[in-house]
Amino acid sequence: MTKDNLIDTLVKKMGISKGQASEYLSVLLEEITKALSRGEEVVLTGFGKFKVAQRKEREGRNPKTGQTLKIAAKNAPVFKAGSVLKDAVK
């Protein structure tokens, strides 16, 4: 499913225009992104939780040359599915 598919679903289920559905989805994704960039968790009860995980610096290898290199520490977005979502995909 793509963003356009989600927009079409919102249009059909909510009886709104495609522009409104696109705006709703954009605002939702923007707010999740802003919260994560502030280091906050976003919890959608039953669906899941978005959070930021801190990845430690580690050693890696260039697959072409085999040369060892350091991969810098970084923050990465993580999603953990909630119970309702897990049950739905069983």
PyMOL Python script that loads the backbone (N, CA, C, O; Angstrom):
from pymol import cmd

cmd.read_pdbstr("""\
ATOM      1  N   MET A   1       0.851  -1.176   0.000  1.00  0.00           N
ATOM      2  CA  MET A   1       0.000   0.000   0.000  1.00  0.00           C
ATOM      3  C   MET A   1       0.895   1.238   0.000  1.00  0.00           C
ATOM      4  O   MET A   1       1.899   1.300   0.710  1.00  0.00           O
ATOM      5  N   THR A   2       0.512   2.207  -0.802  1.00  0.00           N
ATOM      6  CA  THR A   2       1.279   3.443  -0.923  1.00  0.00           C
ATOM      7  C   THR A   2       0.531   4.599  -0.258  1.00  0.00           C
ATOM      8  O   THR A   2      -0.603   4.453   0.198  1.00  0.00           O
ATOM      9  N   LYS A   3       1.200   5.744  -0.219  1.00  0.00           N
ATOM     10  CA  LYS A   3       0.571   6.942   0.343  1.00  0.00           C
ATOM     11  C   LYS A   3      -0.697   7.293  -0.443  1.00  0.00           C
ATOM     12  O   LYS A   3      -1.714   7.668   0.140  1.00  0.00           O
ATOM     13  N   ASP A   4      -0.627   7.166  -1.764  1.00  0.00           N
ATOM     14  CA  ASP A   4      -1.808   7.443  -2.592  1.00  0.00           C
ATOM     15  C   ASP A   4      -2.954   6.484  -2.280  1.00  0.00           C
ATOM     16  O   ASP A   4      -4.117   6.887  -2.277  1.00  0.00           O
ATOM     17  N   ASN A   5      -2.629   5.208  -2.017  1.00  0.00           N
ATOM     18  CA  ASN A   5      -3.668   4.247  -1.640  1.00  0.00           C
ATOM     19  C   ASN A   5      -4.331   4.657  -0.329  1.00  0.00           C
ATOM     20  O   ASN A   5      -5.551   4.563  -0.189  1.00  0.00           O
ATOM     21  N   LEU A   6      -3.530   5.108   0.626  1.00  0.00           N
ATOM     22  CA  LEU A   6      -4.082   5.558   1.905  1.00  0.00           C
ATOM     23  C   LEU A   6      -4.989   6.774   1.713  1.00  0.00           C
ATOM     24  O   LEU A   6      -6.056   6.869   2.321  1.00  0.00           O
ATOM     25  N   ILE A   7      -4.556   7.688   0.873  1.00  0.00           N
ATOM     26  CA  ILE A   7      -5.362   8.881   0.592  1.00  0.00           C
ATOM     27  C   ILE A   7      -6.693   8.475  -0.032  1.00  0.00           C
ATOM     28  O   ILE A   7      -7.744   8.983   0.361  1.00  0.00           O
ATOM     29  N   ASP A   8      -6.653   7.567  -0.998  1.00  0.00           N
ATOM     30  CA  ASP A   8      -7.894   7.096  -1.632  1.00  0.00           C
ATOM     31  C   ASP A   8      -8.821   6.439  -0.619  1.00  0.00           C
ATOM     32  O   ASP A   8     -10.037   6.621  -0.687  1.00  0.00           O
ATOM     33  N   THR A   9      -8.266   5.682   0.314  1.00  0.00           N
ATOM     34  CA  THR A   9      -9.069   5.034   1.353  1.00  0.00           C
ATOM     35  C   THR A   9      -9.725   6.077   2.251  1.00  0.00           C
ATOM     36  O   THR A   9     -10.899   5.944   2.599  1.00  0.00           O
ATOM     37  N   LEU A  10      -8.978   7.113   2.630  1.00  0.00           N
ATOM     38  CA  LEU A  10      -9.550   8.191   3.443  1.00  0.00           C
ATOM     39  C   LEU A  10     -10.694   8.881   2.705  1.00  0.00           C
ATOM     40  O   LEU A  10     -11.725   9.190   3.302  1.00  0.00           O
ATOM     41  N   VAL A  11     -10.512   9.120   1.416  1.00  0.00           N
ATOM     42  CA  VAL A  11     -11.552   9.765   0.610  1.00  0.00           C
ATOM     43  C   VAL A  11     -12.833   8.936   0.645  1.00  0.00           C
ATOM     44  O   VAL A  11     -13.920   9.471   0.863  1.00  0.00           O
ATOM     45  N   LYS A  12     -12.698   7.631   0.431  1.00  0.00           N
ATOM     46  CA  LYS A  12     -13.871   6.749   0.382  1.00  0.00           C
ATOM     47  C   LYS A  12     -14.540   6.593   1.743  1.00  0.00           C
ATOM     48  O   LYS A  12     -15.764   6.666   1.846  1.00  0.00           O
ATOM     49  N   LYS A  13     -13.744   6.380   2.785  1.00  0.00           N
ATOM     50  CA  LYS A  13     -14.314   6.092   4.104  1.00  0.00           C
ATOM     51  C   LYS A  13     -14.813   7.329   4.836  1.00  0.00           C
ATOM     52  O   LYS A  13     -15.750   7.237   5.629  1.00  0.00           O
ATOM     53  N   MET A  14     -14.201   8.487   4.583  1.00  0.00           N
ATOM     54  CA  MET A  14     -14.572   9.693   5.318  1.00  0.00           C
ATOM     55  C   MET A  14     -15.429  10.650   4.494  1.00  0.00           C
ATOM     56  O   MET A  14     -15.967  11.618   5.033  1.00  0.00           O
ATOM     57  N   GLY A  15     -15.559  10.390   3.201  1.00  0.00           N
ATOM     58  CA  GLY A  15     -16.352  11.271   2.354  1.00  0.00           C
ATOM     59  C   GLY A  15     -15.778  12.667   2.237  1.00  0.00           C
ATOM     60  O   GLY A  15     -16.517  13.651   2.209  1.00  0.00           O
ATOM     61  N   ILE A  16     -14.454  12.753   2.169  1.00  0.00           N
ATOM     62  CA  ILE A  16     -13.778  14.048   2.054  1.00  0.00           C
ATOM     63  C   ILE A  16     -13.093  14.134   0.695  1.00  0.00           C
ATOM     64  O   ILE A  16     -13.004  13.142  -0.030  1.00  0.00           O
ATOM     65  N   SER A  17     -12.614  15.320   0.360  1.00  0.00           N
ATOM     66  CA  SER A  17     -11.929  15.492  -0.922  1.00  0.00           C
ATOM     67  C   SER A  17     -10.534  14.878  -0.856  1.00  0.00           C
ATOM     68  O   SER A  17      -9.983  14.644   0.219  1.00  0.00           O
ATOM     69  N   LYS A  18      -9.986  14.627  -2.034  1.00  0.00           N
ATOM     70  CA  LYS A  18      -8.633  14.073  -2.104  1.00  0.00           C
ATOM     71  C   LYS A  18      -7.619  15.048  -1.502  1.00  0.00           C
ATOM     72  O   LYS A  18      -6.653  14.628  -0.866  1.00  0.00           O
ATOM     73  N   GLY A  19      -7.839  16.334  -1.702  1.00  0.00           N
ATOM     74  CA  GLY A  19      -6.955  17.354  -1.131  1.00  0.00           C
ATOM     75  C   GLY A  19      -6.978  17.344   0.386  1.00  0.00           C
ATOM     76  O   GLY A  19      -5.934  17.445   1.029  1.00  0.00           O
ATOM     77  N   GLN A  20      -8.176  17.221   0.962  1.00  0.00           N
ATOM     78  CA  GLN A  20      -8.293  17.159   2.422  1.00  0.00           C
ATOM     79  C   GLN A  20      -7.622  15.896   2.965  1.00  0.00           C
ATOM     80  O   GLN A  20      -6.909  15.950   3.967  1.00  0.00           O
ATOM     81  N   ALA A  21      -7.849  14.776   2.310  1.00  0.00           N
ATOM     82  CA  ALA A  21      -7.259  13.516   2.759  1.00  0.00           C
ATOM     83  C   ALA A  21      -5.738  13.584   2.701  1.00  0.00           C
ATOM     84  O   ALA A  21      -5.050  13.112   3.606  1.00  0.00           O
ATOM     85  N   SER A  22      -5.227  14.169   1.641  1.00  0.00           N
ATOM     86  CA  SER A  22      -3.780  14.326   1.495  1.00  0.00           C
ATOM     87  C   SER A  22      -3.223  15.207   2.606  1.00  0.00           C
ATOM     88  O   SER A  22      -2.171  14.911   3.172  1.00  0.00           O
ATOM     89  N   GLU A  23      -3.934  16.293   2.917  1.00  0.00           N
ATOM     90  CA  GLU A  23      -3.514  17.209   3.986  1.00  0.00           C
ATOM     91  C   GLU A  23      -3.539  16.513   5.342  1.00  0.00           C
ATOM     92  O   GLU A  23      -2.604  16.667   6.129  1.00  0.00           O
ATOM     93  N   TYR A  24      -4.591  15.753   5.628  1.00  0.00           N
ATOM     94  CA  TYR A  24      -4.692  15.025   6.899  1.00  0.00           C
ATOM     95  C   TYR A  24      -3.514  14.072   7.071  1.00  0.00           C
ATOM     96  O   TYR A  24      -2.880  14.031   8.125  1.00  0.00           O
ATOM     97  N   LEU A  25      -3.234  13.311   6.020  1.00  0.00           N
ATOM     98  CA  LEU A  25      -2.141  12.342   6.100  1.00  0.00           C
ATOM     99  C   LEU A  25      -0.793  13.051   6.245  1.00  0.00           C
ATOM    100  O   LEU A  25       0.063  12.611   7.013  1.00  0.00           O
ATOM    101  N   SER A  26      -0.608  14.142   5.513  1.00  0.00           N
ATOM    102  CA  SER A  26       0.642  14.907   5.608  1.00  0.00           C
ATOM    103  C   SER A  26       0.850  15.469   7.009  1.00  0.00           C
ATOM    104  O   SER A  26       1.957  15.416   7.545  1.00  0.00           O
ATOM    105  N   VAL A  27      -0.210  16.004   7.599  1.00  0.00           N
ATOM    106  CA  VAL A  27      -0.120  16.556   8.958  1.00  0.00           C
ATOM    107  C   VAL A  27       0.225  15.451   9.952  1.00  0.00           C
ATOM    108  O   VAL A  27       1.073  15.645  10.823  1.00  0.00           O
ATOM    109  N   LEU A  28      -0.418  14.304   9.829  1.00  0.00           N
ATOM    110  CA  LEU A  28      -0.138  13.179  10.724  1.00  0.00           C
ATOM    111  C   LEU A  28       1.329  12.760  10.642  1.00  0.00           C
ATOM    112  O   LEU A  28       1.994  12.618  11.668  1.00  0.00           O
ATOM    113  N   LEU A  29       1.826  12.565   9.435  1.00  0.00           N
ATOM    114  CA  LEU A  29       3.215  12.143   9.260  1.00  0.00           C
ATOM    115  C   LEU A  29       4.195  13.221   9.723  1.00  0.00           C
ATOM    116  O   LEU A  29       5.240  12.911  10.297  1.00  0.00           O
ATOM    117  N   GLU A  30       3.858  14.478   9.475  1.00  0.00           N
ATOM    118  CA  GLU A  30       4.701  15.597   9.908  1.00  0.00           C
ATOM    119  C   GLU A  30       4.794  15.656  11.434  1.00  0.00           C
ATOM    120  O   GLU A  30       5.876  15.868  11.982  1.00  0.00           O
ATOM    121  N   GLU A  31       3.681  15.471  12.110  1.00  0.00           N
ATOM    122  CA  GLU A  31       3.677  15.524  13.576  1.00  0.00           C
ATOM    123  C   GLU A  31       4.438  14.346  14.181  1.00  0.00           C
ATOM    124  O   GLU A  31       5.135  14.512  15.183  1.00  0.00           O
ATOM    125  N   ILE A  32       4.315  13.173  13.591  1.00  0.00           N
ATOM    126  CA  ILE A  32       5.092  12.018  14.063  1.00  0.00           C
ATOM    127  C   ILE A  32       6.577  12.310  13.884  1.00  0.00           C
ATOM    128  O   ILE A  32       7.376  12.049  14.783  1.00  0.00           O
ATOM    129  N   THR A  33       6.945  12.848  12.730  1.00  0.00           N
ATOM    130  CA  THR A  33       8.343  13.178  12.451  1.00  0.00           C
ATOM    131  C   THR A  33       8.879  14.218  13.426  1.00  0.00           C
ATOM    132  O   THR A  33       9.990  14.071  13.935  1.00  0.00           O
ATOM    133  N   LYS A  34       8.105  15.267  13.693  1.00  0.00           N
ATOM    134  CA  LYS A  34       8.532  16.310  14.636  1.00  0.00           C
ATOM    135  C   LYS A  34       8.735  15.742  16.038  1.00  0.00           C
ATOM    136  O   LYS A  34       9.722  16.058  16.702  1.00  0.00           O
ATOM    137  N   ALA A  35       7.809  14.909  16.483  1.00  0.00           N
ATOM    138  CA  ALA A  35       7.921  14.320  17.822  1.00  0.00           C
ATOM    139  C   ALA A  35       9.181  13.465  17.920  1.00  0.00           C
ATOM    140  O   ALA A  35       9.908  13.544  18.911  1.00  0.00           O
ATOM    141  N   LEU A  36       9.441  12.656  16.911  1.00  0.00           N
ATOM    142  CA  LEU A  36      10.638  11.815  16.932  1.00  0.00           C
ATOM    143  C   LEU A  36      11.906  12.658  16.900  1.00  0.00           C
ATOM    144  O   LEU A  36      12.888  12.321  17.562  1.00  0.00           O
ATOM    145  N   SER A  37      11.898  13.746  16.141  1.00  0.00           N
ATOM    146  CA  SER A  37      13.086  14.604  16.072  1.00  0.00           C
ATOM    147  C   SER A  37      13.367  15.290  17.407  1.00  0.00           C
ATOM    148  O   SER A  37      14.501  15.683  17.679  1.00  0.00           O
ATOM    149  N   ARG A  38      12.326  15.435  18.244  1.00  0.00           N
ATOM    150  CA  ARG A  38      12.505  15.983  19.597  1.00  0.00           C
ATOM    151  C   ARG A  38      12.861  14.880  20.597  1.00  0.00           C
ATOM    152  O   ARG A  38      13.050  15.158  21.782  1.00  0.00           O
ATOM    153  N   GLY A  39      12.951  13.649  20.135  1.00  0.00           N
ATOM    154  CA  GLY A  39      13.289  12.537  21.016  1.00  0.00           C
ATOM    155  C   GLY A  39      12.099  11.944  21.744  1.00  0.00           C
ATOM    156  O   GLY A  39      12.276  11.140  22.659  1.00  0.00           O
ATOM    157  N   GLU A  40      10.897  12.323  21.358  1.00  0.00           N
ATOM    158  CA  GLU A  40       9.688  11.821  22.010  1.00  0.00           C
ATOM    159  C   GLU A  40       9.228  10.515  21.364  1.00  0.00           C
ATOM    160  O   GLU A  40       9.544  10.235  20.207  1.00  0.00           O
ATOM    161  N   GLU A  41       8.481   9.726  22.127  1.00  0.00           N
ATOM    162  CA  GLU A  41       7.843   8.533  21.592  1.00  0.00           C
ATOM    163  C   GLU A  41       6.448   8.912  21.116  1.00  0.00           C
ATOM    164  O   GLU A  41       5.815   9.806  21.678  1.00  0.00           O
ATOM    165  N   VAL A  42       5.974   8.237  20.088  1.00  0.00           N
ATOM    166  CA  VAL A  42       4.607   8.416  19.601  1.00  0.00           C
ATOM    167  C   VAL A  42       3.901   7.083  19.784  1.00  0.00           C
ATOM    168  O   VAL A  42       4.252   6.095  19.139  1.00  0.00           O
ATOM    169  N   VAL A  43       2.903   7.056  20.665  1.00  0.00           N
ATOM    170  CA  VAL A  43       2.199   5.818  20.987  1.00  0.00           C
ATOM    171  C   VAL A  43       0.786   5.880  20.421  1.00  0.00           C
ATOM    172  O   VAL A  43       0.008   6.772  20.762  1.00  0.00           O
ATOM    173  N   LEU A  44       0.466   4.935  19.565  1.00  0.00           N
ATOM    174  CA  LEU A  44      -0.886   4.770  19.032  1.00  0.00           C
ATOM    175  C   LEU A  44      -1.393   3.459  19.626  1.00  0.00           C
ATOM    176  O   LEU A  44      -1.144   2.384  19.082  1.00  0.00           O
ATOM    177  N   THR A  45      -2.095   3.559  20.729  1.00  0.00           N
ATOM    178  CA  THR A  45      -2.494   2.401  21.520  1.00  0.00           C
ATOM    179  C   THR A  45      -3.128   1.323  20.646  1.00  0.00           C
ATOM    180  O   THR A  45      -4.052   1.583  19.875  1.00  0.00           O
ATOM    181  N   GLY A  46      -2.609   0.119  20.787  1.00  0.00           N
ATOM    182  CA  GLY A  46      -3.089  -1.021  20.025  1.00  0.00           C
ATOM    183  C   GLY A  46      -2.397  -1.172  18.688  1.00  0.00           C
ATOM    184  O   GLY A  46      -2.177  -2.291  18.224  1.00  0.00           O
ATOM    185  N   PHE A  47      -2.046  -0.047  18.055  1.00  0.00           N
ATOM    186  CA  PHE A  47      -1.402  -0.094  16.744  1.00  0.00           C
ATOM    187  C   PHE A  47       0.106  -0.262  16.874  1.00  0.00           C
ATOM    188  O   PHE A  47       0.698  -1.142  16.250  1.00  0.00           O
ATOM    189  N   GLY A  48       0.727   0.597  17.696  1.00  0.00           N
ATOM    190  CA  GLY A  48       2.168   0.487  17.868  1.00  0.00           C
ATOM    191  C   GLY A  48       2.797   1.746  18.421  1.00  0.00           C
ATOM    192  O   GLY A  48       2.121   2.716  18.766  1.00  0.00           O
ATOM    193  N   LYS A  49       4.131   1.695  18.494  1.00  0.00           N
ATOM    194  CA  LYS A  49       4.880   2.803  19.077  1.00  0.00           C
ATOM    195  C   LYS A  49       6.058   3.147  18.172  1.00  0.00           C
ATOM    196  O   LYS A  49       6.824   2.275  17.762  1.00  0.00           O
ATOM    197  N   PHE A  50       6.185   4.440  17.868  1.00  0.00           N
ATOM    198  CA  PHE A  50       7.344   4.958  17.153  1.00  0.00           C
ATOM    199  C   PHE A  50       8.277   5.548  18.197  1.00  0.00           C
ATOM    200  O   PHE A  50       7.831   6.255  19.101  1.00  0.00           O
ATOM    201  N   LYS A  51       9.567   5.264  18.082  1.00  0.00           N
ATOM    202  CA  LYS A  51      10.537   5.874  18.986  1.00  0.00           C
ATOM    203  C   LYS A  51      11.873   5.986  18.284  1.00  0.00           C
ATOM    204  O   LYS A  51      12.053   5.486  17.173  1.00  0.00           O
ATOM    205  N   VAL A  52      12.812   6.651  18.947  1.00  0.00           N
ATOM    206  CA  VAL A  52      14.152   6.823  18.405  1.00  0.00           C
ATOM    207  C   VAL A  52      15.099   5.924  19.187  1.00  0.00           C
ATOM    208  O   VAL A  52      15.139   5.964  20.417  1.00  0.00           O
ATOM    209  N   ALA A  53      15.858   5.113  18.459  1.00  0.00           N
ATOM    210  CA  ALA A  53      16.851   4.243  19.083  1.00  0.00           C
ATOM    211  C   ALA A  53      18.237   4.811  18.799  1.00  0.00           C
ATOM    212  O   ALA A  53      18.509   5.299  17.702  1.00  0.00           O
ATOM    213  N   GLN A  54      19.099   4.740  19.794  1.00  0.00           N
ATOM    214  CA  GLN A  54      20.467   5.216  19.620  1.00  0.00           C
ATOM    215  C   GLN A  54      21.337   4.035  19.203  1.00  0.00           C
ATOM    216  O   GLN A  54      21.475   3.056  19.935  1.00  0.00           O
ATOM    217  N   ARG A  55      21.917   4.147  18.017  1.00  0.00           N
ATOM    218  CA  ARG A  55      22.816   3.110  17.509  1.00  0.00           C
ATOM    219  C   ARG A  55      24.242   3.489  17.895  1.00  0.00           C
ATOM    220  O   ARG A  55      24.675   4.616  17.654  1.00  0.00           O
ATOM    221  N   LYS A  56      24.959   2.562  18.486  1.00  0.00           N
ATOM    222  CA  LYS A  56      26.337   2.820  18.907  1.00  0.00           C
ATOM    223  C   LYS A  56      27.271   2.813  17.702  1.00  0.00           C
ATOM    224  O   LYS A  56      26.968   2.247  16.652  1.00  0.00           O
ATOM    225  N   GLU A  57      28.421   3.465  17.891  1.00  0.00           N
ATOM    226  CA  GLU A  57      29.456   3.401  16.871  1.00  0.00           C
ATOM    227  C   GLU A  57      29.892   1.944  16.753  1.00  0.00           C
ATOM    228  O   GLU A  57      29.981   1.225  17.748  1.00  0.00           O
ATOM    229  N   ARG A  58      30.162   1.520  15.514  1.00  0.00           N
ATOM    230  CA  ARG A  58      30.575   0.131  15.339  1.00  0.00           C
ATOM    231  C   ARG A  58      31.541   0.017  14.172  1.00  0.00           C
ATOM    232  O   ARG A  58      31.734   0.951  13.395  1.00  0.00           O
ATOM    233  N   GLU A  59      32.128  -1.142  14.083  1.00  0.00           N
ATOM    234  CA  GLU A  59      33.069  -1.403  13.020  1.00  0.00           C
ATOM    235  C   GLU A  59      32.337  -2.074  11.867  1.00  0.00           C
ATOM    236  O   GLU A  59      31.529  -2.979  12.076  1.00  0.00           O
ATOM    237  N   GLY A  60      32.621  -1.630  10.660  1.00  0.00           N
ATOM    238  CA  GLY A  60      32.007  -2.224   9.479  1.00  0.00           C
ATOM    239  C   GLY A  60      33.074  -2.602   8.478  1.00  0.00           C
ATOM    240  O   GLY A  60      34.270  -2.448   8.725  1.00  0.00           O
ATOM    241  N   ARG A  61      32.622  -3.097   7.348  1.00  0.00           N
ATOM    242  CA  ARG A  61      33.560  -3.529   6.320  1.00  0.00           C
ATOM    243  C   ARG A  61      33.024  -3.118   4.951  1.00  0.00           C
ATOM    244  O   ARG A  61      31.843  -3.296   4.654  1.00  0.00           O
ATOM    245  N   ASN A  62      33.914  -2.563   4.121  1.00  0.00           N
ATOM    246  CA  ASN A  62      33.560  -2.222   2.751  1.00  0.00           C
ATOM    247  C   ASN A  62      33.453  -3.532   1.970  1.00  0.00           C
ATOM    248  O   ASN A  62      34.444  -4.255   1.865  1.00  0.00           O
ATOM    249  N   PRO A  63      32.283  -3.857   1.421  1.00  0.00           N
ATOM    250  CA  PRO A  63      32.120  -5.142   0.748  1.00  0.00           C
ATOM    251  C   PRO A  63      32.960  -5.292  -0.524  1.00  0.00           C
ATOM    252  O   PRO A  63      33.289  -6.412  -0.915  1.00  0.00           O
ATOM    253  N   LYS A  64      33.306  -4.185  -1.167  1.00  0.00           N
ATOM    254  CA  LYS A  64      34.112  -4.266  -2.391  1.00  0.00           C
ATOM    255  C   LYS A  64      35.581  -4.519  -2.093  1.00  0.00           C
ATOM    256  O   LYS A  64      36.229  -5.340  -2.742  1.00  0.00           O
ATOM    257  N   THR A  65      36.104  -3.789  -1.088  1.00  0.00           N
ATOM    258  CA  THR A  65      37.543  -3.862  -0.821  1.00  0.00           C
ATOM    259  C   THR A  65      37.881  -4.713   0.393  1.00  0.00           C
ATOM    260  O   THR A  65      39.020  -5.152   0.545  1.00  0.00           O
ATOM    261  N   GLY A  66      36.903  -4.949   1.253  1.00  0.00           N
ATOM    262  CA  GLY A  66      37.170  -5.693   2.481  1.00  0.00           C
ATOM    263  C   GLY A  66      37.801  -4.830   3.561  1.00  0.00           C
ATOM    264  O   GLY A  66      38.093  -5.319   4.652  1.00  0.00           O
ATOM    265  N   GLN A  67      38.012  -3.556   3.271  1.00  0.00           N
ATOM    266  CA  GLN A  67      38.636  -2.642   4.221  1.00  0.00           C
ATOM    267  C   GLN A  67      37.716  -2.402   5.418  1.00  0.00           C
ATOM    268  O   GLN A  67      36.511  -2.207   5.259  1.00  0.00           O
ATOM    269  N   THR A  68      38.305  -2.420   6.623  1.00  0.00           N
ATOM    270  CA  THR A  68      37.560  -2.145   7.848  1.00  0.00           C
ATOM    271  C   THR A  68      37.382  -0.638   7.998  1.00  0.00           C
ATOM    272  O   THR A  68      38.296   0.138   7.722  1.00  0.00           O
ATOM    273  N   LEU A  69      36.185  -0.236   8.442  1.00  0.00           N
ATOM    274  CA  LEU A  69      35.935   1.179   8.667  1.00  0.00           C
ATOM    275  C   LEU A  69      35.006   1.347   9.852  1.00  0.00           C
ATOM    276  O   LEU A  69      34.314   0.411  10.252  1.00  0.00           O
ATOM    277  N   LYS A  70      34.996   2.550  10.409  1.00  0.00           N
ATOM    278  CA  LYS A  70      34.133   2.838  11.555  1.00  0.00           C
ATOM    279  C   LYS A  70      32.824   3.433  11.055  1.00  0.00           C
ATOM    280  O   LYS A  70      32.809   4.333  10.216  1.00  0.00           O
ATOM    281  N   ILE A  71      31.731   2.912  11.587  1.00  0.00           N
ATOM    282  CA  ILE A  71      30.407   3.451  11.286  1.00  0.00           C
ATOM    283  C   ILE A  71      30.004   4.282  12.492  1.00  0.00           C
ATOM    284  O   ILE A  71      29.930   3.774  13.611  1.00  0.00           O
ATOM    285  N   ALA A  72      29.743   5.559  12.261  1.00  0.00           N
ATOM    286  CA  ALA A  72      29.465   6.507  13.346  1.00  0.00           C
ATOM    287  C   ALA A  72      28.172   6.165  14.087  1.00  0.00           C
ATOM    288  O   ALA A  72      27.254   5.561  13.533  1.00  0.00           O
ATOM    289  N   ALA A  73      28.131   6.567  15.345  1.00  0.00           N
ATOM    290  CA  ALA A  73      26.906   6.424  16.141  1.00  0.00           C
ATOM    291  C   ALA A  73      25.827   7.302  15.518  1.00  0.00           C
ATOM    292  O   ALA A  73      26.122   8.349  14.941  1.00  0.00           O
ATOM    293  N   LYS A  74      24.572   6.865  15.640  1.00  0.00           N
ATOM    294  CA  LYS A  74      23.480   7.655  15.072  1.00  0.00           C
ATOM    295  C   LYS A  74      22.167   7.301  15.750  1.00  0.00           C
ATOM    296  O   LYS A  74      22.050   6.286  16.435  1.00  0.00           O
ATOM    297  N   ASN A  75      21.195   8.157  15.542  1.00  0.00           N
ATOM    298  CA  ASN A  75      19.834   7.890  15.992  1.00  0.00           C
ATOM    299  C   ASN A  75      19.058   7.317  14.818  1.00  0.00           C
ATOM    300  O   ASN A  75      19.235   7.748  13.678  1.00  0.00           O
ATOM    301  N   ALA A  76      18.196   6.341  15.099  1.00  0.00           N
ATOM    302  CA  ALA A  76      17.399   5.718  14.047  1.00  0.00           C
ATOM    303  C   ALA A  76      15.955   5.579  14.504  1.00  0.00           C
ATOM    304  O   ALA A  76      15.705   5.217  15.654  1.00  0.00           O
ATOM    305  N   PRO A  77      14.997   5.861  13.620  1.00  0.00           N
ATOM    306  CA  PRO A  77      13.594   5.665  13.983  1.00  0.00           C
ATOM    307  C   PRO A  77      13.271   4.174  14.053  1.00  0.00           C
ATOM    308  O   PRO A  77      13.759   3.379  13.249  1.00  0.00           O
ATOM    309  N   VAL A  78      12.442   3.811  15.030  1.00  0.00           N
ATOM    310  CA  VAL A  78      12.066   2.412  15.241  1.00  0.00           C
ATOM    311  C   VAL A  78      10.554   2.351  15.434  1.00  0.00           C
ATOM    312  O   VAL A  78       9.968   3.229  16.067  1.00  0.00           O
ATOM    313  N   PHE A  79       9.926   1.311  14.887  1.00  0.00           N
ATOM    314  CA  PHE A  79       8.498   1.088  15.099  1.00  0.00           C
ATOM    315  C   PHE A  79       8.314  -0.283  15.719  1.00  0.00           C
ATOM    316  O   PHE A  79       8.854  -1.276  15.231  1.00  0.00           O
ATOM    317  N   LYS A  80       7.542  -0.332  16.805  1.00  0.00           N
ATOM    318  CA  LYS A  80       7.215  -1.606  17.442  1.00  0.00           C
ATOM    319  C   LYS A  80       5.705  -1.783  17.356  1.00  0.00           C
ATOM    320  O   LYS A  80       4.944  -0.954  17.854  1.00  0.00           O
ATOM    321  N   ALA A  81       5.283  -2.863  16.722  1.00  0.00           N
ATOM    322  CA  ALA A  81       3.855  -3.118  16.525  1.00  0.00           C
ATOM    323  C   ALA A  81       3.161  -3.401  17.850  1.00  0.00           C
ATOM    324  O   ALA A  81       3.722  -4.051  18.732  1.00  0.00           O
ATOM    325  N   GLY A  82       1.930  -2.901  17.979  1.00  0.00           N
ATOM    326  CA  GLY A  82       1.102  -3.142  19.156  1.00  0.00           C
ATOM    327  C   GLY A  82       0.317  -4.437  19.020  1.00  0.00           C
ATOM    328  O   GLY A  82       0.346  -5.086  17.975  1.00  0.00           O
ATOM    329  N   SER A  83      -0.378  -4.801  20.078  1.00  0.00           N
ATOM    330  CA  SER A  83      -1.077  -6.084  20.127  1.00  0.00           C
ATOM    331  C   SER A  83      -2.182  -6.208  19.078  1.00  0.00           C
ATOM    332  O   SER A  83      -2.345  -7.274  18.483  1.00  0.00           O
ATOM    333  N   VAL A  84      -2.932  -5.153  18.845  1.00  0.00           N
ATOM    334  CA  VAL A  84      -4.016  -5.214  17.856  1.00  0.00           C
ATOM    335  C   VAL A  84      -3.447  -5.456  16.461  1.00  0.00           C
ATOM    336  O   VAL A  84      -3.977  -6.270  15.704  1.00  0.00           O
ATOM    337  N   LEU A  85      -2.378  -4.756  16.124  1.00  0.00           N
ATOM    338  CA  LEU A  85      -1.742  -4.928  14.820  1.00  0.00           C
ATOM    339  C   LEU A  85      -1.149  -6.327  14.690  1.00  0.00           C
ATOM    340  O   LEU A  85      -1.303  -6.976  13.655  1.00  0.00           O
ATOM    341  N   LYS A  86      -0.478  -6.787  15.730  1.00  0.00           N
ATOM    342  CA  LYS A  86       0.105  -8.134  15.698  1.00  0.00           C
ATOM    343  C   LYS A  86      -0.966  -9.191  15.486  1.00  0.00           C
ATOM    344  O   LYS A  86      -0.785 -10.117  14.695  1.00  0.00           O
ATOM    345  N   ASP A  87      -2.082  -9.054  16.193  1.00  0.00           N
ATOM    346  CA  ASP A  87      -3.175 -10.023  16.059  1.00  0.00           C
ATOM    347  C   ASP A  87      -3.792  -9.987  14.660  1.00  0.00           C
ATOM    348  O   ASP A  87      -4.202 -11.020  14.131  1.00  0.00           O
ATOM    349  N   ALA A  88      -3.855  -8.805  14.067  1.00  0.00           N
ATOM    350  CA  ALA A  88      -4.470  -8.656  12.748  1.00  0.00           C
ATOM    351  C   ALA A  88      -3.664  -9.327  11.641  1.00  0.00           C
ATOM    352  O   ALA A  88      -4.229  -9.751  10.632  1.00  0.00           O
ATOM    353  N   VAL A  89      -2.353  -9.423  11.821  1.00  0.00           N
ATOM    354  CA  VAL A  89      -1.516 -10.002  10.768  1.00  0.00           C
ATOM    355  C   VAL A  89      -1.155 -11.464  11.010  1.00  0.00           C
ATOM    356  O   VAL A  89      -0.399 -12.051  10.236  1.00  0.00           O
ATOM    357  N   LYS A  90      -1.682 -12.046  12.064  1.00  0.00           N
ATOM    358  CA  LYS A  90      -1.403 -13.466  12.332  1.00  0.00           C
ATOM    359  C   LYS A  90      -2.005 -14.341  11.274  1.00  0.00           C
ATOM    360  O   LYS A  90      -1.873 -15.563  11.335  1.00  0.00           O
TER     361      LYS A  90
END
""", "prot")
cmd.dss("prot")
cmd.show_as("cartoon", "prot")
cmd.util.cbc("prot")
cmd.orient("prot")
